[in-house]
Amino acid sequence: MTSSSKPLHPLRSWLSIERNQTSHGEKWISALGALIGITVVYQLTHWCFPGGFGNHPGGAILLASMGASAVLVFAVPHGALSQPWAVIAGHLVSAFIGVSCQLMFPEQAWTGALAVGLAVGAMHYLRCIHPPGGATALAAVIGGSDVHALGYHYLLTPVAINVAAILLAGIAFNACFAWRRYPVHLHRRRQQQTATVPSSQRSVDLTQEDFHAAIGQLNSFVDITDENLTELLELAKQHAERDALHPDQIEAGHCYSNGRLGRAWSVRRVSVTPALSGPAADRLVYAVVAGDGIGDIGHATAAELRQWARFEVTLRPGGRWAKLGND
C-alpha cells in the first residue's frame, strides 16, 4: 500500500482537545453540585465563625482554591485527584508550607513561587496531589495582612473548615446518584444490564473502539483511578468478545478500523471513486479520518484493505468511533 501525506493536521490534535462523552444530564448535575458545594462551604464557615476574620466583620473567609476543588469533587468525583486524602492533605500540607515560607521569607518576590514549588513536591511524596492545593499555598503568601496575621491558624481557619465543608457536601450530593461514587471506595457501580461472556470462554483482543464504547457507558468524566481502569477494561472486554475480526467485504463510502490501540489505531474511509485508470483500476482510494496518519490519502486493493481492516465503524454523536451495530 502507498499513501501521500497531507500537511494539514486537525486543530483538535494540536490542542489535545479530548472528547467528553458524558451526557448532558451528567454535565448539569456536576454544575449543580459545584453550586451547592460552594454554598455549603460559605454557610458552614460563616456559621463556625460569624465574626469573620480581620477586616471581614460578619463574613467568613472563603478560599478561592475551593472553587477548583469543587470542580474536581463534583465534576470528576471518581478521579484520583478528587479523593478525600488528596483534598484534605493537599490543602493542609500546602497551607502549612505556604505559611512557613511567608514567615521565613516575608516580603520576597519569590516567596510565593517557593511555596507552590515545595507544595507540589510535598504532595507528590505524600501521594495527595490536588491541584487547588497550589493555590492554597500561594494564598498564604499573597493573601495580604489579614491572612498573614493568622499565622498557622490559617490551617484551621479557613482551610480545615473549608475542606471539611466541601467534603461533606461532596459525599452527600454524590450519594444521591447511583452511578456517582464519592469517595470512590464507597459506591460500587451497578452491574451492567447486558449479557456478559463467561470468563472460561473469553479470548480477548481489545481495540480502540472498545475503549470508546466502554467510556461512553461510564457516562462520567474520566480522570481515572486503578479501580475505574479495571472496570473500564472489563467493559471493553465485553465489547471485544461480541464481534468478528474482519469485515466480509470492503464497500465504497464506508469506514473501517484496524482495531489497534493507542497511537497505532487508525480509521480509513474508502472513497466512492477508483484510484486510477488503466492497470491499477482495481485499487480503491482511502482517506485516514482518525488516529495514526490522519489526513493521509492512499490506495490499495479491496483484498489489501480487508486484510488491514478489523471491522467497519461509524462516527457516533460526541465524536467517538464505534463498531457498526454497537451502541
Steps between C-alpha positions, in 0.01 A plus 500: 500500500609855438384828644560869453522730799298815540659785700176608667445334839174558688518779754351260753818293499731797549293635789449152651126553529359185655156366416262535794247219471297582812129565453343845522330394823831406658650836403212688664520282811867595532416869467222474760731313736766771477239767570371316806851412618629857504179615670557240773862609542402863546209431734689254721803727532274797575312295762824389670647850500217754480736784593721436201872569494705816486332763286213270408250565786186292480643302210703189459818435308429279202812371328500557126664159463174343619355588161761278336436223753129521419578431133683181595262376771180559301610472136756220543380322818677174414832663410818424691563874557149543644509241780485601869868440577601717207257776604584496872876454488541696179352813654635466855856408403507778244360746753771405750772546241354832384484641854851374579646661189329830579632500858855414393521718190251785535469769234713311247391493137583130471331381822175407327682302232700317766184413691326357193808304390551345843128425528504311170802297610344420838170393341691269267683327786191481721285366213248778539531698176209743490552792258302753711757442776745711303255791518460447876877523547519811285212667685691466828772719346308753291179509706594827669536612860177335622618159387856558620367592844338158533835322491454125538138559601452531124505118491187489716326819401416492220680204338386207716145637532475556124639153427260330743206683344588413140552134593168475689320662210674270252412183692136601551437631150666219304324236714171615343604352164558125473763528225710753693750383762652729758725396653557251219534211746151542646286446196536213257367548153176312442530190286447574133169363370669335205593141432857417589731235365596227749858536610576143390405589140692826473752564229565872529655732243416857602464781247479877513129487417443271798655759729290776344184295550593418860572865581161590356337248735670658802323834428754677715802720435799266517794604717552141581597308814622140504152382597336679210766380258420140599132566442569666166710203385222261596243694298739519205552122513127443474487713186803329347359151545176567312647584159661335200862573412459616138229648278351266237572753226629851448237742375554845349389786722537296821749539789722228643728472804817299547383429855835580659556697821666831577712673239477206257119531472371631166171541314477513119208616287484330161430735210211443260734557203779265380862595549630501144416397148684233309691215670424631853127544451427225755647712779284704737577846638479545878544793736620466859231679704609419856803379692844424358564681172186714516469707183698255286367379164595160358383220273487122527309205364184383672686188616779708653252726677307201632821349638581833670150561637363335811141622472277771362445807720271799510535842664265541796373824658769651720776415253566137599551218251300185565477157339212492258191370676632567853370769734 
